[in-house]
Amino acid sequence: MNTASAALALTPTLSDKPPALVEQQGSFAPQRARLKQQVASILSAPVYDLAIETPLQTAKALSSRLGNQVQLKREDLQPVFSFKIRGAYTKIARLSQAARARGVITASAGNHAQGVALAAQHLGIKALIVMPTTTPALKIEGVRSRGATALLHGEAFPQALVLALQLAEQHGYTFVPPFDDPDVIAGQGTVAVEVLRQQGGQLDAIFVPVGGGSLIAGISAYVKYLRPDIRIIGVESEESACLQAALQAGERVTLPKVGRFADGVAVAQVGQHNFELCRHYVDEVLTVSNDDICAAVRDIYDDTRSITEPSGALAVAGLKQYVKREQCRNQVLVAINSGANIDFDNLRYVIERAGVVGQ
């Protein structure tokens, strides 16, 4: 059995059991059809050509301190040290030969960029990545080391995105969206396939970091299709809480300003495809401060001896906030450790601020 088959061998197919959420929503046929289509796309995503099935690791010290069983989904262990390889490869692998021949282009603050670079390298496709000038050097080198061309432009993601779209139009490159795309969502949704299989019994909530929203869109679609009892909780930086703002407004909004500390989620507007899924299937969104994030980086290090980037620790920060608010005990809570691409020079700040927030 190959890697992909092994990874999905124990996964329920769409006909194996009736999806409880769909049964409850009876009359919402169009919504039901879209959800089923997205789940089918998740189950057929070819992520294991490049990605690995990451472990679900118990955070023993954090579990003991919080009085709940805390499980960390270790996406920081992927070949590009983040979950982004899943969506990037799924999108590029599903391109037509004509689209591949034109070469691919994207805009990214770093993690999607590395995923596109590796996917393109694997498939023999030329790749151009437009990255903000503020992108950590580690992520820029990660792109170039995988054979892609990195073009630095603008101080933040929106400026990089505008240029990438312009270049795609001018030169005929195939644009690979960093988050707002059904195939990208499908790739990211395979995280949920693994989580439900790895934690097949009690599972009370999954905490998901949110930037543009493809990860939480894919996870929420798959989980709510099969296990609507599990709470899906997004976690955003206070400096880039675009999904929370959109859910409160009932429509997508553009934030006037976005902070760059958690650069992996520094997005001013949630994706349209992502929002359509999140507005139906995400239970709530929490926001956390930079100090909360730094403390979570330390918590993860204490339990795993791995160092996540700020956006990679968002879910743990949100999980801690949730436990404190709800005063819950003996629950099984999963946090997605989404990435570990942090510049070494930035660790001093993280270490200093981690001591500000108490355990």
Legacy VTK file of the C-alpha trace (Angstrom):
# vtk DataFile Version 3.0
C-alpha trace
ASCII
DATASET POLYDATA
POINTS 359 float
0.000 0.000 0.000
1.440 3.411 -0.968
1.733 6.344 1.432
-1.449 8.052 0.299
-3.480 4.848 0.497
-2.112 4.016 3.915
-2.899 7.457 5.244
-6.531 7.294 4.134
-7.146 3.580 4.645
-9.113 4.054 7.847
-10.937 7.179 6.690
-14.728 6.914 6.247
-15.854 7.502 2.665
-18.881 9.615 1.853
-21.076 6.524 1.774
-19.690 4.747 4.840
-21.864 6.561 7.340
-24.507 9.280 7.181
-23.087 12.732 7.962
-24.896 13.904 11.069
-24.627 17.580 10.220
-26.206 17.113 6.823
-29.067 15.146 8.358
-29.714 17.975 10.828
-29.757 20.599 8.079
-32.369 18.744 6.011
-33.830 21.524 3.887
-30.552 23.263 3.049
-29.919 21.276 -0.122
-27.519 23.697 -1.861
-25.424 24.107 1.264
-25.451 20.341 1.799
-24.332 19.723 -1.775
-21.462 22.210 -1.498
-20.308 20.658 1.756
-20.386 17.148 0.324
-18.440 18.320 -2.735
-15.782 19.940 -0.544
-15.436 16.832 1.614
-15.073 14.655 -1.481
-12.342 16.989 -2.721
-10.550 16.707 0.627
-10.655 12.922 0.522
-9.182 12.832 -2.988
-6.459 15.431 -2.380
-3.045 14.018 -3.448
-1.149 15.548 -0.537
0.878 12.467 0.347
2.930 12.724 -2.818
4.938 15.269 -0.824
3.389 15.848 2.599
3.584 13.441 5.518
0.952 12.329 7.995
2.008 14.287 11.056
1.652 12.922 14.591
-0.942 13.983 17.123
1.206 14.395 20.214
0.020 14.711 23.795
1.357 17.837 25.504
1.847 16.230 28.907
2.963 19.267 30.901
0.328 21.549 29.397
-2.362 18.899 29.883
-1.458 18.528 33.544
-1.440 22.268 34.126
-4.766 22.889 32.373
-6.606 19.815 33.650
-7.512 18.688 30.125
-5.953 16.361 27.571
-4.155 18.666 25.143
-3.095 17.172 21.813
-0.766 18.975 19.401
-1.134 18.314 15.671
2.498 18.617 14.596
2.275 20.330 11.191
5.610 21.953 12.013
7.135 18.587 11.031
6.131 18.848 7.361
8.926 18.985 4.712
8.512 22.795 4.525
7.888 23.045 8.288
4.247 24.101 7.881
0.867 22.735 6.769
0.935 24.916 3.644
2.501 22.170 1.532
-0.847 20.359 1.605
-2.859 23.072 -0.136
-0.093 24.255 -2.438
0.618 20.782 -3.779
-3.054 19.880 -4.177
-3.689 22.997 -6.260
-0.625 22.605 -8.471
-1.027 18.838 -8.922
-4.572 19.393 -10.181
-3.518 21.959 -12.811
-3.788 21.046 -16.476
-0.627 20.444 -18.462
-1.192 23.745 -20.266
-1.446 25.633 -16.987
1.708 23.952 -15.694
3.615 24.817 -18.851
3.005 28.544 -18.306
4.754 28.376 -14.939
3.173 29.289 -11.611
3.201 32.459 -9.555
1.921 33.295 -6.098
2.160 35.869 -3.328
2.991 34.798 0.192
4.542 35.936 3.446
6.547 32.724 3.439
4.915 29.406 4.290
2.686 29.082 1.221
5.643 30.302 -0.814
7.788 27.406 0.353
4.957 24.986 -0.317
4.564 26.261 -3.877
8.331 26.171 -4.413
8.614 22.543 -3.297
5.502 21.463 -5.199
6.724 23.128 -8.385
10.184 21.623 -7.985
8.684 18.152 -7.518
6.518 18.514 -10.644
9.174 20.195 -12.785
7.368 23.537 -13.038
8.912 27.011 -12.989
7.781 29.111 -10.014
7.915 32.822 -9.211
7.039 33.909 -5.678
6.278 37.534 -4.756
7.043 38.099 -1.070
6.813 41.199 1.145
10.128 42.927 1.840
9.494 42.240 5.545
9.451 38.461 5.041
11.854 36.656 7.428
15.121 35.731 5.713
14.610 32.081 6.638
11.462 31.903 4.509
13.053 33.687 1.561
15.964 31.265 1.611
13.489 28.391 1.899
11.918 29.466 -1.394
15.186 29.960 -3.241
16.701 26.719 -1.976
13.800 24.850 -3.578
14.481 26.269 -7.021
11.885 29.048 -7.152
12.525 32.722 -7.840
11.716 35.046 -4.911
10.746 38.621 -5.818
10.493 40.992 -2.843
7.864 43.710 -3.118
5.858 45.830 -0.679
5.871 45.926 3.097
2.930 43.565 3.541
1.032 40.744 1.835
-1.599 42.933 0.061
1.076 44.772 -1.941
2.789 41.499 -2.866
-0.552 40.050 -3.965
-1.345 42.978 -6.257
2.002 42.621 -8.035
1.666 38.837 -8.346
-1.754 39.186 -9.987
-0.417 41.864 -12.337
2.519 39.675 -13.388
0.218 36.706 -13.910
-1.929 38.832 -16.234
1.026 40.343 -18.090
3.093 37.195 -18.603
0.510 34.415 -18.553
1.699 32.714 -15.370
-0.777 30.447 -13.600
-1.673 32.034 -10.276
-1.728 29.697 -7.263
-3.890 31.329 -4.562
-2.362 31.291 -1.080
-5.695 30.527 0.574
-8.875 31.487 -1.317
-9.344 28.446 -3.540
-11.348 25.171 -3.273
-8.325 22.992 -4.105
-6.152 24.766 -1.548
-8.918 24.325 1.021
-9.116 20.628 0.120
-5.420 20.132 0.702
-5.510 21.866 4.067
-8.607 19.886 5.026
-6.579 16.654 5.032
-5.294 17.781 8.431
-8.787 17.056 9.761
-8.872 13.634 8.108
-5.803 12.675 10.116
-6.994 14.242 13.361
-10.315 12.377 13.378
-8.594 9.109 12.647
-5.810 9.637 15.182
-8.216 10.738 17.942
-11.145 8.508 17.193
-12.804 8.651 20.600
-13.591 11.689 22.699
-12.699 14.956 21.013
-14.308 18.116 22.315
-12.710 20.945 20.345
-10.126 21.693 17.666
-8.286 25.023 17.783
-7.127 26.299 14.407
-4.885 29.284 13.580
-6.463 31.686 11.103
-4.877 33.929 8.487
-6.617 33.848 5.124
-8.776 30.996 6.366
-8.077 27.973 4.148
-6.965 25.736 7.019
-9.986 26.383 9.209
-12.316 26.218 6.198
-11.062 22.754 5.263
-10.967 21.473 8.819
-14.421 22.791 9.713
-16.015 21.390 6.547
-14.651 17.900 7.086
-15.205 17.755 10.851
-18.732 19.171 10.792
-19.686 16.744 8.019
-18.738 13.748 10.144
-18.603 14.970 13.771
-20.763 18.086 14.266
-20.458 17.627 18.037
-16.806 18.742 17.899
-16.334 22.487 18.356
-14.198 24.235 15.734
-12.573 27.309 17.230
-10.497 29.719 15.181
-7.660 31.650 16.773
-6.425 34.938 15.350
-3.819 37.480 16.328
-5.383 40.651 17.695
-3.404 42.427 14.988
-5.021 40.538 12.088
-8.453 39.329 13.224
-10.096 39.392 9.793
-12.318 36.315 10.253
-13.730 37.502 13.572
-14.508 40.883 12.004
-16.182 39.222 9.029
-18.342 36.951 11.172
-19.424 39.893 13.320
-20.285 41.975 10.238
-21.941 39.112 8.378
-19.703 39.781 5.373
-16.028 39.992 4.522
-14.308 43.160 5.656
-10.850 44.555 4.998
-8.852 45.511 8.063
-7.336 49.004 7.831
-4.078 47.830 9.403
-2.410 44.477 10.013
0.419 43.718 12.439
3.377 41.663 11.277
4.560 39.888 14.426
2.658 36.729 13.462
3.624 37.142 9.810
2.181 33.787 8.774
-1.361 35.065 9.471
-0.865 38.746 8.588
-3.868 38.942 6.251
-6.305 41.869 6.040
-9.280 40.015 4.543
-10.433 36.411 4.846
-10.881 34.557 1.555
-14.330 34.465 -0.035
-14.478 30.667 -0.426
-13.155 30.287 3.109
-15.704 32.679 4.585
-18.602 30.835 2.976
-17.541 27.674 4.804
-16.521 29.353 8.057
-19.785 31.262 8.473
-21.652 27.938 8.578
-19.220 25.568 10.288
-16.928 27.508 12.650
-18.284 27.761 16.186
-16.339 30.808 17.333
-13.150 32.805 16.831
-10.830 33.928 19.631
-8.141 36.587 19.454
-4.857 36.542 21.345
-2.119 39.077 22.028
1.527 38.903 20.986
2.445 38.155 24.595
-0.065 35.279 24.659
1.528 33.934 21.489
5.044 34.131 22.933
3.927 32.286 26.063
2.403 29.585 23.848
5.680 29.204 21.944
7.293 28.488 25.293
4.549 26.007 26.259
5.058 24.083 23.045
8.815 24.060 23.516
8.466 22.733 27.073
6.431 19.772 25.838
8.030 19.039 22.480
11.458 20.739 22.447
10.415 22.293 19.137
10.229 26.023 18.453
7.205 27.195 16.500
6.860 30.494 14.714
4.356 32.965 16.221
1.514 31.964 13.879
2.281 28.322 14.611
1.553 28.859 18.313
-1.752 30.695 17.860
-3.899 27.620 18.447
-2.257 26.803 21.779
-2.656 30.420 22.894
-6.355 30.268 22.033
-6.771 26.894 23.723
-5.367 28.286 26.958
-7.697 31.275 26.770
-10.681 28.991 26.155
-9.908 26.739 29.126
-9.538 29.750 31.410
-12.832 31.226 30.221
-14.858 28.023 30.313
-13.168 26.490 33.374
-13.529 23.143 31.607
-11.893 19.951 32.856
-11.250 16.467 31.433
-11.886 17.484 27.852
-9.861 16.403 24.840
-8.614 19.494 23.026
-6.544 19.554 19.818
-4.385 22.500 18.778
-2.910 22.730 15.280
0.813 23.577 15.461
0.830 25.109 12.012
4.456 26.062 11.392
8.018 26.477 12.631
9.584 28.939 10.202
10.943 31.511 12.620
14.109 33.520 12.122
16.652 32.675 14.802
17.275 36.381 15.431
13.636 36.840 16.450
13.846 34.310 19.274
15.198 36.883 21.724
11.992 38.900 21.524
9.840 35.788 21.894
11.820 34.664 24.950
11.577 38.092 26.575
7.846 38.432 26.018
7.083 34.835 27.008
7.941 35.773 30.590
5.348 38.559 30.641
2.336 36.237 30.611
1.968 33.886 33.562
1.586 30.151 33.128
LINES 1 360
359 0 1 2 3 4 5 6 7 8 9 10 11 12 13 14 15 16 17 18 19 20 21 22 23 24 25 26 27 28 29 30 31 32 33 34 35 36 37 38 39 40 41 42 43 44 45 46 47 48 49 50 51 52 53 54 55 56 57 58 59 60 61 62 63 64 65 66 67 68 69 70 71 72 73 74 75 76 77 78 79 80 81 82 83 84 85 86 87 88 89 90 91 92 93 94 95 96 97 98 99 100 101 102 103 104 105 106 107 108 109 110 111 112 113 114 115 116 117 118 119 120 121 122 123 124 125 126 127 128 129 130 131 132 133 134 135 136 137 138 139 140 141 142 143 144 145 146 147 148 149 150 151 152 153 154 155 156 157 158 159 160 161 162 163 164 165 166 167 168 169 170 171 172 173 174 175 176 177 178 179 180 181 182 183 184 185 186 187 188 189 190 191 192 193 194 195 196 197 198 199 200 201 202 203 204 205 206 207 208 209 210 211 212 213 214 215 216 217 218 219 220 221 222 223 224 225 226 227 228 229 230 231 232 233 234 235 236 237 238 239 240 241 242 243 244 245 246 247 248 249 250 251 252 253 254 255 256 257 258 259 260 261 262 263 264 265 266 267 268 269 270 271 272 273 274 275 276 277 278 279 280 281 282 283 284 285 286 287 288 289 290 291 292 293 294 295 296 297 298 299 300 301 302 303 304 305 306 307 308 309 310 311 312 313 314 315 316 317 318 319 320 321 322 323 324 325 326 327 328 329 330 331 332 333 334 335 336 337 338 339 340 341 342 343 344 345 346 347 348 349 350 351 352 353 354 355 356 357 358
